[in-house]
Amino acid sequence: AGEQLKITPPIVNFFDHVGQCQLINQYGPAEAHVVTEMKLAGTASDWPKLPPIGRPIPNNQVYILDSHLQLVPPGVLGEIYIEGVALARGYKNRPVQSAERFIPNPLSTEPGGRLYRTGDRARYQANGNIEFIGRVDRQVKIRGYRIEPGEIEVALNTHSLVQESVVLATEGDSSERLLIAYVVSRTALATETELRTHLQGLLPDYMVPSVFVLIDRIPLSPNGKVDHKALPPIDPAIRTPVENFVAPRTEEEQIIAAVWQEVLKLKQVGIHHNFFNLGGNSLLIVQVERKLRTQFEHQLTVTDLFQYPTIYHLANYIVQCQKEKVGIDSSIKDRIRKQKTALSRKAKSGRKK
């Protein structure tokens, strides 16, 4: 009950080959001991990679509440609050922290009822089980969206090639922060494209990480929890994916690439990389449109940039538009020339008469 249970291949192998043995997933912070449990049934290979923490055990109650201490409906994220005989009285010689964490129970009809605010995020499943997501203090805000890294980790871990994962946000202003996913693969290595496509089918675009990093293992602290500070640092300026990298070749591609590198703060970009997969968004695409406006005769629009999100396709579009413009200009010039010739002949004919 001290750390989130993850069903790894060794666990599956053990329970698939050992009979008369049951795995029980429990949840309980130090301030309350165990308060929920779920018995995993059936074949171990069919168990979810991150099993729910189940339901409250007797003499304890678990609520998932919003910021106004109101119950949330199934599927909606909230914070876990605990009530019952398992609760501690408070923190010894720490009255201020005790008052912050052990609060009066607004849902209780009996006087003196207390709740412990765990700081853990979760949601009710449709069947009544509780799905643990992660810590409240890990919530980040990026470009106006509040994001739960734990929710992304849950989605990532459903990929067949992912053993476990950790998602972090880079430091900085909300408009410039990026999500980075550290992934431990199983025997076969998962590619960034596979992982990104998998998440795009499960999460909104703003929750899909800009960077995926494959690592051998998730570093742990002495008490067995994920040591986020020990994860390898990533320089956002070199986050361009190595796979499918093709350097700009034509003048148009080089101009667009230079603008992307400036706006996205990247050291290099490939012509087949997607602007939005590199950390681009609707605010940054407006900057790109303004900068490209002075570079090409054809006036690009923001809609064009959304429609052609790679350098290769955008450059081809620009070249095609310029050819069409040249063709139109030539047609107009040819028509004017013919009109002048006709007028000249008519004038000469008039003078002969």
C-alpha positions in Angstrom: 0.0 0.0 0.0 3.0 2.3 0.1 3.5 2.7 -3.6 1.2 2.4 -6.7 1.0 -1.2 -7.8 2.3 -1.9 -11.3 1.7 -5.3 -12.9 5.1 -6.1 -14.4 6.1 -9.2 -16.4 7.7 -10.9 -13.3 4.5 -10.4 -11.4 2.4 -11.9 -14.2 4.8 -14.8 -14.6 4.7 -15.6 -10.8 0.9 -15.5 -10.4 0.3 -17.4 -13.7 2.5 -20.3 -12.4 1.7 -20.3 -8.7 -1.7 -21.6 -7.7 -3.6 -20.8 -4.5 -2.1 -17.4 -4.3 -4.0 -14.1 -4.5 -2.8 -10.5 -5.1 -4.5 -7.8 -3.1 -4.0 -4.1 -4.1 -4.3 -1.8 -1.1 -4.2 1.9 -0.6 -3.4 3.7 2.6 -1.2 6.7 3.6 0.8 6.8 6.8 -1.7 9.1 8.4 -4.5 6.4 8.0 -3.0 3.0 7.3 -4.9 0.8 4.8 -8.3 2.1 3.9 -9.1 0.5 0.5 -8.4 -2.8 -1.2 -9.0 -4.7 -4.4 -8.5 -8.5 -4.9 -7.3 -9.2 -8.4 -9.1 -12.1 -9.9 -8.7 -14.2 -13.1 -5.6 -14.8 -15.2 -2.7 -12.5 -14.2 -1.9 -11.8 -17.9 -5.3 -10.2 -18.1 -4.9 -7.9 -15.2 -4.6 -4.1 -15.9 -1.1 -2.7 -15.7 -2.2 -0.2 -13.1 -5.0 -1.9 -11.1 -7.6 0.3 -9.3 -7.2 0.6 -5.5 -10.7 -0.9 -5.1 -13.2 0.2 -2.4 -13.1 1.2 1.2 -12.6 -1.5 3.8 -15.1 -1.8 6.8 -15.1 1.1 9.3 -13.5 3.5 6.8 -14.9 5.8 4.1 -13.1 7.3 1.1 -14.5 10.3 -0.7 -13.3 11.9 -4.0 -14.0 15.6 -3.7 -13.5 18.7 -5.8 -11.9 22.0 -4.6 -15.2 23.0 -3.0 -15.3 19.7 -1.0 -18.2 18.4 -3.1 -18.4 14.8 -4.3 -17.4 14.4 -8.0 -19.3 12.1 -10.4 -17.7 8.9 -11.9 -14.9 9.6 -14.3 -14.1 13.1 -13.0 -10.8 13.7 -11.2 -10.8 14.9 -7.6 -8.8 14.6 -4.4 -9.0 11.6 -2.0 -10.3 12.4 1.5 -10.5 9.7 4.2 -12.8 9.2 7.1 -13.0 6.4 9.7 -11.3 4.6 12.5 -8.0 4.3 10.7 -7.3 8.1 10.9 -4.5 9.4 13.0 -5.2 12.1 15.5 -2.8 14.5 13.8 0.9 15.2 13.5 2.8 15.2 16.8 3.8 18.7 17.9 2.8 20.1 14.5 -0.6 21.8 15.1 -0.6 24.0 12.0 0.0 21.1 9.6 -2.5 19.0 11.5 -5.2 21.7 11.0 -4.4 21.9 7.2 -4.7 18.1 6.7 -7.2 17.0 9.2 -10.3 19.0 8.5 -14.0 19.0 9.7 -16.1 16.7 7.6 -18.7 18.7 5.7 -20.5 15.5 4.6 -20.9 14.2 8.1 -24.2 14.4 10.0 -22.5 13.7 13.3 -20.6 16.4 15.2 -16.8 16.0 15.4 -16.5 14.2 12.1 -13.1 14.6 10.5 -11.6 14.1 7.0 -7.9 13.6 6.1 -6.9 15.4 3.0 -4.4 13.0 1.3 -3.1 15.2 -1.6 -3.7 12.2 -3.9 -5.8 12.5 -7.2 -8.2 9.8 -8.2 -11.6 9.1 -9.9 -14.5 6.7 -9.5 -14.8 4.1 -12.2 -18.3 3.2 -13.4 -18.3 0.0 -11.3 -17.5 1.9 -8.1 -13.8 1.1 -7.8 -11.4 3.9 -7.3 -8.7 4.6 -9.9 -5.5 6.2 -8.4 -4.0 8.9 -10.7 -1.2 10.6 -8.7 -0.3 13.4 -6.4 -2.1 16.8 -6.5 1.2 18.7 -6.3 2.2 17.1 -9.6 -0.5 18.9 -11.4 0.9 21.4 -14.0 -0.5 24.2 -16.0 0.6 24.5 -19.7 -0.9 27.1 -22.1 -3.9 27.5 -19.9 -4.7 23.8 -19.5 -4.4 22.0 -16.1 -2.7 18.7 -16.7 -2.3 15.6 -14.6 1.0 13.9 -15.4 -0.3 10.8 -13.7 -3.2 10.6 -16.1 -0.8 10.6 -19.0 1.3 7.9 -17.3 -1.8 5.7 -16.9 -2.6 6.1 -20.6 1.1 5.4 -21.7 1.3 2.3 -19.6 -1.6 0.7 -21.4 0.7 0.4 -24.5 1.7 -3.2 -25.0 5.4 -2.3 -25.3 5.6 0.0 -22.2 6.6 -1.4 -18.9 6.4 1.8 -16.9 6.6 5.5 -17.4 7.1 8.9 -15.8 5.8 12.2 -17.2 7.3 15.6 -16.1 6.9 19.2 -17.3 9.8 21.4 -18.0 10.3 24.6 -15.9 9.4 28.0 -17.1 6.4 30.1 -18.1 3.1 28.3 -18.7 3.2 29.2 -22.5 6.7 27.7 -22.9 6.5 24.6 -20.7 6.7 21.1 -22.4 5.7 17.6 -21.3 8.5 15.0 -21.3 7.7 11.3 -21.1 10.3 8.9 -19.7 9.5 5.4 -20.9 10.9 2.0 -19.9 10.2 -0.4 -22.7 9.6 -4.1 -22.6 11.7 -6.5 -24.7 10.9 -4.6 -27.9 11.6 -0.9 -28.0 8.6 1.4 -28.6 9.2 4.2 -31.1 8.1 7.8 -30.4 5.7 7.6 -33.3 4.0 4.5 -31.8 3.7 6.1 -28.4 2.5 9.4 -29.7 -0.2 7.8 -31.9 -1.3 5.6 -29.0 -1.8 8.7 -26.7 -3.5 10.7 -29.4 -6.2 8.0 -29.4 -6.7 8.3 -25.7 -6.0 11.9 -24.7 -6.6 15.4 -26.0 -3.7 16.9 -28.0 -2.5 19.2 -25.2 -1.8 16.2 -23.0 0.5 14.4 -25.5 4.1 14.9 -24.5 6.5 16.8 -26.9 9.4 14.6 -26.0 9.7 10.8 -25.4 12.8 9.5 -23.8 13.6 5.8 -23.5 15.4 4.8 -20.4 16.5 1.5 -18.8 14.8 2.0 -15.5 12.9 4.5 -13.4 15.1 5.8 -10.6 13.8 5.3 -7.1 14.5 7.1 -3.8 15.7 5.2 -0.7 12.0 4.9 0.4 11.0 3.3 -2.9 9.3 6.3 -4.5 10.1 7.7 -8.0 13.1 10.0 -7.8 12.1 12.7 -10.3 15.3 14.6 -9.8 17.4 11.6 -10.8 15.8 11.4 -14.2 18.2 12.3 -17.1 17.9 16.1 -17.9 16.7 17.0 -21.3 17.8 20.1 -23.3 14.5 21.3 -24.9 16.6 22.9 -27.7 17.6 19.4 -29.0 14.3 17.7 -28.5 13.9 17.1 -32.3 13.1 13.3 -32.9 16.0 11.4 -34.5 13.7 9.1 -36.4 12.6 10.3 -39.9 15.0 13.3 -39.7 15.6 14.9 -43.0 17.4 18.3 -43.1 16.0 21.2 -45.2 17.2 21.1 -48.8 15.4 23.8 -50.8 15.5 27.6 -50.2 11.8 27.5 -49.1 12.4 24.7 -46.6 15.5 26.4 -45.2 13.5 29.7 -44.6 10.7 27.9 -42.9 13.1 25.8 -40.8 14.9 28.9 -39.6 11.6 30.5 -38.5 10.5 27.3 -36.7 13.9 27.0 -34.9 13.5 30.6 -33.7 9.9 30.3 -32.5 10.2 26.8 -31.0 13.7 27.5 -29.6 15.2 24.4 -31.3 18.7 23.8 -32.7 17.4 21.9 -35.6 14.2 20.7 -37.2 13.5 18.1 -39.9 11.3 18.7 -42.9 8.9 15.8 -42.0 8.5 16.7 -38.3 5.1 18.0 -37.2 5.1 21.6 -35.9 2.7 20.6 -33.0 4.6 17.5 -32.1 7.6 19.7 -31.5 5.8 21.8 -28.9 4.0 24.2 -31.3 0.6 25.6 -30.4 -2.0 28.1 -31.7 -0.1 31.1 -30.1 3.2 30.1 -31.6 1.8 29.5 -35.0 0.6 33.1 -35.1 4.3 34.1 -34.6 5.3 31.8 -37.4 2.7 33.4 -39.7 4.0 36.9 -39.0 7.6 36.0 -39.6 6.9 34.1 -42.8 4.8 36.9 -44.2 7.9 38.9 -44.9 9.8 36.0 -46.5 7.4 35.0 -49.3 5.4 36.8 -52.0 2.5 34.5 -51.3 0.8 35.7 -48.1 0.4 32.6 -45.9 -2.5 32.5 -43.4 -2.8 30.8 -40.1 -5.2 28.3 -41.7 -2.5 27.4 -44.2 -0.1 26.6 -41.4 -2.6 24.4 -39.6 -3.3 22.6 -42.9 0.4 22.0 -43.7 2.1 21.3 -40.3 5.4 20.0 -41.7 8.1 22.0 -43.5 8.0 19.7 -46.5 4.3 20.1 -47.2 4.3 23.8 -46.4 7.2 24.5 -48.7 5.6 22.5 -51.5 2.4 24.5 -51.0 4.3 27.8 -51.2 6.1 26.8 -54.4 2.9 25.7 -56.0 1.2 29.0 -55.1 4.1 31.0 -56.5 4.0 29.0 -59.8 0.3 29.7 -60.1 0.9 33.4 -59.5 3.6 33.4 -62.1 1.3 31.7 -64.5 -1.5 34.2 -63.8 0.9 37.1 -64.2 2.2 35.7 -67.5 -1.4 35.2 -68.7 -2.3 38.8 -67.9 0.9 40.2 -69.5 0.2 38.1 -72.6 -3.4 39.4 -72.8 -2.2 43.0 -72.4 0.5 42.5 -75.2 -2.1 41.1 -77.6 -4.5 44.0 -76.8 -1.7 46.5 -77.5 -0.8 44.7 -80.8 -4.5 44.8 -81.9 -4.8 48.5 -81.1 -1.6 49.3 -82.9 -2.8 47.5 -86.1 -6.2 49.3 -85.9 -4.4 52.6 -85.6 -2.2 51.9 -88.6 -5.2 50.8 -90.6 -7.0 54.1 -89.8 -4.1 56.2 -91.0 -4.0 54.4 -94.4 -7.6 55.4 -95.1 
